[in-house]
Every structure is written in structure tokens, then in C-alpha cells.
């Protein structure tokens, strides 16, 4: 493998759809979970490891401790209420990260084989391209013995914090002819998705759990910081604009609209295939996971195919007052973006005055570390609940949490005493 496509978005921006559309292509290996580069901890000492925190591509060094560098330590699943968590490899028995999938997907990942192949393929690496190519090859050959992936020419890596990679220039230098693909999502769809995520935690629900709080409860939920979430979207749009100014728009930094991908995947997929020099295949226009239909992710729930209108549900999630606040803060820039139907999206054609805090953003962008700090602070605390007086909704939340807990007793019993049965959930 010689080329990568790094889907560098923010949370809830729709990057997983692009990853699943490329899945199944005969020349492509697409990771089933998000995969980030290492977090850059020397900029400030309280990295949250969530959206906004800077990551970076380290300089290549010989004689690396591969187990430490790629964090290969196996994680044992936890089957205790409230302590379940995701798996860093994204695959284990009866588990695939954040995805609904058909039962015929083989979820066996041979951890010992992965470590063995990692050392075999990476020990003689002379640069980052060879190092990461070896790592990717070891991973996919260790999943179901590599039956579904044969000598891929392109690897797809998705990170919902990827927009905050600290050194994109190194990505383009080390991974020649590779692509960064950046999704932009409509602000109302983004806020609705984030509000849903926070509300589900407030009401005690997990990612895949049933019962989920009804939309009416989520719509009336207001114990979160709406302005903070709007700020994160605005910050990301300005960052994308400045990255386009730096790296151009027609080369390897490709910006696309999530809504355009959902409506007409062929336009964007074919454009990216041409960029990385692989042929188009019919499987590219329907989302799959290991060559079988992908049935959606944990945020939107089980579904088939592509939701052509992925943001329409915001009317069921956001109140009229919330929509008014969103429009007041973002309507001008959103109106400009909404008119763009082509790929790539060129934000440099939009006047500077429409972008959030553009002058300060541009000033800090002259130094990667100061820019990273600016973005990290902009995203700091955007998922935290507000401290307010106790309301009737709080009482409902306590009752609903108790109901959810009872609902999950059979699943937890099955996991504990019948190993490998019952899907795992996590917050």
C-alpha cells in the first residue's frame, strides 16, 4: 500500500459514511473504527483526548518500540454496568465499534497474530510511509485472517478529531500522493446530533441501548451549552478555510459537504478515486462493512443504505428558541456553504467577514502550537452539562435511568455467564 485517505473531520460531521462507502473496494482497506495519530501533549498539560485536542505525526525514528508506539496492549472487555467501553482495535468477538452490522460479519481479531505481523512488517522500516503501511497491513491481515482484504493499494483512516492534526504538512510530505478528506456538515444537523448524544447520557442511555429517550424528551432537554456547540462548529469552519489557504483546494486537501455525499455519493467518491488513482466499482455507492451492508452507526440507529436527508430530524430535536440562536450565529456563513453543490468545496471564495473570529484565527495559525491551543480552548467543555436548578425533566431523567438499568439486566447476565453472547454497549 502506498496511499492513504485520512478523513479528518470533527465529531458528528459524517466522516464514517465516507469510510463505509469505500469499504468493499477490491483495492481499499477501510478501518472499522476511528484511528487517530498520537496526541501532542507538550502544548498544554491537560489534553482531553476529545475533539479539539491536537494530534501530530512524529518524526520517524529507527529501532522504535513498536508495541509502545502503536499501543498494542490487549484490552479485556468489561461487562459491568456503567463501565463498558470501546475497544481500541475496533474488533473483538461479537463486537464492532459503533456500528450495526449483519451477523455474518466475522468479528474475530487475532491479537497475537497482529503483534507478530507488526514486528515482521515494520522492523526494517526506513520512513513513516513504510512504518504505517506495515502497521495497516498487519492489522487487516489479523482480522478474519485477512480473507476480505488482499494487498490494498489505499488505506482509509477516519478520525473525528482529525481536523486538529497539528502538522498536516508532514502528512503530505511523509505520505506522498495521499489525500486528506474533510467533511462539512450543516450546523443544525451537527447541533441536533450533539444534543442527542448529550441528552442520551443525561437520561442514562448508552450508544446501542434500548430503550432510548423519546425525541420529545430530547427536544425539551436544555441542560447543555448550546452556544459552546455553535462555537465549535464555527471554529472548525474557520480552521478549514485557513487550511485551504495554506494547502490549496485542488491538490490533496479535499473538502466536501456531508449532505452532498449523502445525496449524490458518486460525485464525491469518483473524484477521490481519481485522486488516488484507483478504478471505480459499483460497491462504492452503498455503505458496507466487510463487504456486507452497513446498517448505520450508534448515533442515528439501525438503517439501510444512505439517508438522503441526514439533517431533517433536527426539527424533532431542536426547539424553536434553539433554532433562532443557531440562525443568529451562523445563518450568513451557512447560506454561502449551502449553495455549494460541487466537490471540492472551496471556502476561499467566501469573503473573510463571514467566518468566525477570522482575524484572531489567522493570527494564531501562523504557529502550529498556538493555533492548536486556540482550537483546544474553543472546544473545551462543549459536551458538559449546565449547572441549573432542579427541573421536572430531572425527575423524569432519574426514573428513566432506573428503567434503562433494569432493561439491561438480561444482557449483562448473558454476557457474564455465556461468554461471547450479547453485544456490548458503552457511553
C-alpha positions in Angstrom: 0.0 0.0 0.0 1.3 3.4 -1.0 -1.5 5.8 -0.5 -3.8 6.8 2.3 -7.1 8.7 2.6 -7.3 10.4 6.0 -10.9 11.5 6.8 -10.1 14.5 9.1 -13.4 15.8 10.5 -14.9 16.8 13.7 -17.4 14.8 15.7 -20.8 14.3 14.1 -19.6 15.6 10.7 -20.5 12.4 8.8 -17.0 11.1 8.2 -18.0 7.5 8.9 -20.2 7.4 5.9 -17.3 8.1 3.5 -15.2 5.3 5.3 -18.1 2.8 4.8 -18.6 3.8 1.2 -15.0 2.9 0.4 -15.3 -0.4 2.2 -15.5 -3.4 -0.1 -13.5 -1.9 -2.9 -11.0 -4.5 -4.2 -8.1 -2.1 -3.8 -9.1 -0.5 -0.5 -8.8 -1.3 3.2 -11.1 0.8 5.4 -10.8 0.7 9.2 -14.0 -0.2 11.0 -13.3 2.3 13.8 -11.8 5.7 14.2 -8.0 5.9 14.3 -6.1 8.9 15.4 -2.4 9.9 15.3 -0.7 10.4 18.7 -1.9 13.3 20.9 0.5 16.2 21.2 0.9 16.6 25.0 3.6 19.2 25.1 1.4 22.2 24.0 -0.6 22.1 27.2 -0.8 19.6 30.0 -4.5 18.8 30.2 -5.2 17.1 26.9 -8.8 15.9 26.9 -8.4 13.4 24.1 -11.6 14.6 22.6 -12.4 16.9 19.6 -10.2 20.0 19.6 -7.1 18.4 21.2 -4.1 18.5 19.0 -2.6 15.3 17.4 0.6 15.1 15.4 2.7 12.8 13.2 6.0 12.1 14.9 9.3 12.2 13.1 10.4 8.7 12.0 12.9 7.0 14.3 14.7 3.7 13.8 14.5 1.0 16.4 11.1 2.0 17.7 9.4 0.1 20.5 6.5 -0.9 18.2 4.3 -2.2 21.0 4.6 1.1 22.8 4.4 3.3 19.7 1.2 1.7 18.4 -0.2 0.8 21.8 -0.7 -2.9 21.1 -1.6 -4.0 24.6 -4.8 -6.1 24.5 -7.8 -4.7 26.3 -10.2 -7.1 28.0 -13.9 -6.3 27.7 -15.7 -5.1 30.8 -19.1 -6.5 31.4 -20.2 -4.2 34.3 -22.9 -1.6 34.2 -21.6 1.8 33.5 -18.0 0.6 33.0 -18.3 -0.8 29.5 -16.1 0.9 26.9 -15.0 0.9 23.3 -12.1 -1.3 22.1 -9.1 0.4 20.6 -8.8 -2.2 17.9 -12.4 -1.8 17.0 -13.0 -5.6 16.6 -13.4 -8.4 19.0 -15.8 -11.4 19.4 -19.4 -10.2 18.8 -18.3 -6.6 18.7 -17.6 -4.0 16.0 -17.1 -0.4 17.0 -20.1 2.0 16.9 -21.8 0.0 14.1 -24.9 -2.0 13.4 -24.0 -5.0 11.1 -25.2 -8.2 9.8 -24.4 -11.4 11.8 -22.3 -12.8 9.1 -19.5 -10.3 9.6 -16.7 -12.2 11.3 -15.5 -10.2 14.3 -12.6 -12.4 15.3 -9.4 -10.4 15.6 -6.2 -12.3 16.2 -4.3 -10.1 18.6 -1.2 -12.3 18.8 -1.0 -12.5 15.1 -1.3 -8.7 14.8 1.7 -8.2 17.1 3.7 -10.8 15.2 3.0 -9.3 11.8 3.5 -5.7 13.1 7.1 -6.6 14.1 7.6 -8.5 10.8 6.4 -5.7 8.6 7.7 -2.7 10.5 11.1 -3.7 11.9 13.0 -2.7 8.8 11.1 0.5 8.0 13.1 3.4 6.9 10.5 6.1 6.9 6.9 6.9 8.1 5.3 5.6 4.9 6.9 2.2 5.3 6.1 2.2 9.1 2.4 3.0 8.8 2.0 0.8 5.7 3.4 -2.1 7.7 1.1 -1.3 10.6 -2.0 -1.2 8.4 -1.1 -4.4 6.6 -0.6 -6.2 10.0 -4.0 -5.0 11.2 -6.1 -6.1 8.2 -4.3 -9.4 7.9 -5.1 -10.2 11.5 -8.8 -9.6 11.1 -10.5 -12.8 10.0 -7.1 -14.0 8.7 -7.1 -11.3 6.1 -9.8 -13.1 4.0 -11.5 -9.9 3.0 -8.5 -7.7 2.3 -6.0 -8.6 -0.3 -3.0 -6.3 -0.9 -4.8 -3.0 -0.8 -3.4 0.0 -2.7 -5.2 2.5 -0.5 -6.0 2.6 3.3 -8.9 4.6 4.7 -8.4 6.1 8.2 -11.1 8.2 9.9 -10.7 10.4 12.9 -13.5 12.7 14.2 -10.7 14.8 15.8 -8.6 14.7 12.6 -9.2 18.3 11.6 -6.9 19.2 14.5 -3.8 17.4 13.3 -1.0 19.7 14.3 1.2 19.1 11.3 -0.7 18.5 8.1 2.4 19.5 6.1 4.2 16.4 7.5 1.3 14.2 6.4 1.7 15.4 2.8 5.5 15.1 3.0 5.6 11.6 4.5 2.6 10.1 2.7 3.2 11.2 -0.9 0.1 11.3 -3.1 -2.2 10.6 -0.2 -5.4 12.6 0.5 -6.9 14.4 3.4 -10.7 14.4 3.1 -12.6 16.9 5.3 -16.4 16.8 5.7 -18.5 19.8 6.5 -22.0 19.2 8.0 -25.0 21.6 8.1 -24.9 23.4 11.5 -28.4 22.3 12.5 -27.7 18.7 11.8 -24.5 19.0 13.8 -26.1 20.6 16.8 -29.0 18.2 16.8 -26.6 15.2 16.7 -24.5 16.6 19.6 -27.6 17.5 21.6 -28.9 13.9 21.1 -25.6 12.5 22.4 -25.6 14.6 25.5 -29.3 14.0 26.2 -28.9 10.3 26.0 -26.2 10.3 28.6 -28.4 12.6 30.7 -31.3 10.1 30.6 -29.0 7.1 31.3 -29.0 5.6 27.8 -26.0 4.1 26.1 -25.0 4.1 22.4 -26.9 1.0 21.3 -29.2 0.5 24.3 -32.9 0.2 24.4 -34.9 2.0 25.5 -33.7 5.3 24.1 -35.3 8.5 25.4 -38.1 9.7 23.0 -37.4 12.7 20.8 -40.0 14.7 22.8 -37.8 14.4 25.9 -34.6 15.3 23.9 -36.4 18.3 22.4 -37.3 19.6 25.9 -33.8 18.9 27.2 -31.8 22.1 27.8 -29.2 21.2 30.4 -26.3 21.7 27.9 -24.4 24.7 26.5 -25.8 25.4 23.0 -23.6 28.4 22.5 -20.5 26.3 23.1 -21.5 23.8 20.5 -22.2 26.5 18.0 -18.7 27.9 18.7 -17.1 24.6 18.0 -18.7 24.4 14.6 -17.8 28.0 13.8 -14.2 27.3 14.8 -13.9 24.2 12.6 -15.2 26.1 9.6 -12.7 28.9 10.0 -9.9 26.3 10.5 -10.9 24.5 7.3 -10.8 27.9 5.5 -7.3 28.7 6.7 -6.0 25.2 5.9 -7.3 25.6 2.4 -5.5 28.9 2.2 -2.3 27.0 3.2 -2.6 23.8 1.2 -4.8 24.8 -1.7 -8.1 23.3 -2.9 -7.3 21.3 -6.0 -4.4 19.2 -4.6 -4.5 16.7 -1.7 -6.6 18.7 0.8 -10.2 17.9 -0.3 -13.2 19.4 1.4 -16.7 18.1 0.8 -20.2 18.6 2.1 -21.7 15.7 4.1 -25.1 16.5 2.6 -23.8 16.3 -0.9 -22.2 12.9 -0.2 -25.5 11.6 1.1 -27.4 12.9 -1.8 -25.0 12.0 -4.6 -22.2 9.8 -3.4 -21.0 9.1 -6.9 -19.8 12.6 -7.5 -17.5 12.7 -4.4 -16.4 9.1 -4.5 -15.4 9.2 -8.1 -13.4 12.4 -7.5 -11.5 10.8 -4.7 -10.9 7.6 -6.7 -9.3 9.7 -9.4 -7.1 11.5 -6.9 -5.7 8.2 -5.5 -5.7 6.5 -8.9 -8.0 3.5 -8.3 -10.9 2.4 -10.5 -14.5 3.0 -9.5 -16.6 0.0 -8.6 -20.4 -0.3 -8.1 -19.9 -1.3 -4.4 -18.6 2.2 -3.7 -22.1 3.8 -3.8 -23.7 1.8 -1.0 -22.2 1.7 2.6 -20.8 -1.6 3.6 -18.8 -3.2 6.4 -16.5 -6.0 5.4 -18.5 -6.3 2.1 -21.9 -6.7 3.7 -24.5 -3.9 4.1 -23.7 -1.4 6.8 -26.8 -0.8 8.9 -25.9 2.6 10.4 -24.0 3.8 13.5 -24.8 4.3 17.1 -25.9 7.9 16.7 -28.7 7.6 14.1 -29.6 3.9 14.9 -30.2 1.0 12.6 -31.0 1.8 9.0 -30.4 0.5 5.4 -28.5 2.3 2.7 -27.9 6.1 2.8 -30.2 8.6 4.4 -30.5 11.1 1.6 -31.7 13.8 4.1 -29.5 13.2 7.1 -30.3 16.5 8.8 -34.1 16.7 8.6 -34.6 15.2 12.0 -33.3 18.4 13.7 -36.9 19.7 13.7 -37.7 16.9 16.2 -34.7 17.6 18.3 -34.2 21.4 18.5 -36.7 23.8 19.9 -37.7 27.0 18.1 -35.7 29.1 20.5 -32.6 26.9 19.9 -33.1 27.3 16.1 -33.3 31.0 16.4 -30.0 31.2 18.3 -28.3 28.9 15.7 -29.6 31.1 12.8 -28.5 34.3 14.5 -24.9 33.0 14.9 -24.4 31.1 11.7 -27.1 31.9 9.0 -24.8 34.1 6.9 -21.9 31.5 6.5 -24.4 28.6 6.3 -26.2 30.3 3.5 -23.0 30.5 1.5 -22.0 26.9 2.2 -25.4 25.6 1.4 -25.2 26.9 -2.2 -22.2 24.8 -2.9 -23.1 21.5 -4.7 -19.8 20.6 -6.2 -16.7 18.7 -4.9 -14.3 20.0 -3.7 -15.8 22.8 -1.6 -13.8 26.0 -1.9 -14.2 28.2 1.2 -11.6 30.6 0.0 -14.1 32.1 -2.4 -16.3 33.2 0.5 -15.4 36.7 2.0 -13.4 36.7 5.2 -16.1 38.6 7.1 -18.4 35.6 7.1 -16.0 33.4 9.1 -16.0 33.3 12.9 -13.2 35.2 14.6 -11.2 35.1 11.4 -8.6 37.7 12.2 -7.6 36.1 15.5 -7.8 32.6 14.0 -5.4 33.7 11.2 -3.0 35.4 13.6 -2.7 32.2 15.7 -2.5 30.0 12.7 1.0 31.4 11.9 2.3 29.0 14.5 1.1 25.4 14.7 1.3 25.2 18.5 -0.5 28.5 19.2 -3.2 27.5 16.7 -3.6 24.2 18.4 -4.0 25.8 21.7 -6.6 28.3 20.3 -8.7 25.4 18.9 -8.4 23.3 22.0 -9.8 26.1 24.2 -12.5 26.7 21.6 -13.7 23.1 22.1 -13.0 22.8 25.8 -16.1 21.7 27.7 -18.5 21.7 24.8 -20.1 18.4 26.0 -20.5 19.3 29.6 -23.9 19.8 31.3 -25.0 23.2 32.6 -25.5 23.6 36.3 -29.1 24.8 36.8 -31.9 24.4 39.3 -33.7 21.1 39.5 -36.5 20.9 37.0 -39.2 18.4 36.3 -37.2 16.9 33.5 -34.5 16.0 36.0 -37.0 13.8 37.9 -38.0 12.1 34.7 -34.3 11.5 33.9 -33.8 9.7 37.2 -36.8 7.5 36.6 -35.7 6.8 33.1 -32.2 5.9 34.2 -33.7 3.3 36.6 -35.8 1.9 33.8 -32.8 1.6 31.5 -30.8 -0.1 34.2 -33.5 -2.8 34.7 -33.8 -3.3 30.9 -30.1 -4.2 30.7 -30.0 -6.9 33.4 -30.7 -9.8 31.0 -28.0 -8.6 28.6 -25.4 -8.2 31.3 -26.3 -11.6 32.7 -25.9 -13.2 29.3 -22.5 -11.6 28.8 -21.2 -12.6 32.2 -22.2 -16.3 32.1 -22.3 -17.0 28.4 -19.1 -15.5 27.1 -19.3 -14.0 23.6 -23.0 -13.6 23.5 -24.8 -10.3 23.7 -23.4 -7.1 22.3 -21.5 -4.7 24.5 -22.7 -1.1 25.0 -20.7 1.9 26.2 -21.2 5.5 26.8 
